[in-house]
Amino acid sequence: MNSTPETLSPVLLTIDQTCQLLNVSRAEFYRLKDTGKFAPLSVGLCRKVLYRRDEIESWIRAGLPHRKVWQTIKREFIPCA
């Protein structure tokens, strides 16, 4: 049996974790979000702003479409969206 504990990836990401995943600064993240170039919508939980990891990864696989386009096509990429 392997003694190394499994690392679990969080399902919901904070803004800082989202920035790290995208390899952008917090300021750049807000610029992308404000212009619609960051398409996934946030989820509110206990006064925190969180983003679904699966939606971000699907959005990346879809080619990083603009928010208006992504909200139309995301059901093709995320089965339970």
Beta strands, then each sheet from edge to edge (+ up, - down):
strand 1: 12-13
strand 2: 43-45
strand 3: 48-52
sheet 1: 1+ 3- 2+
end
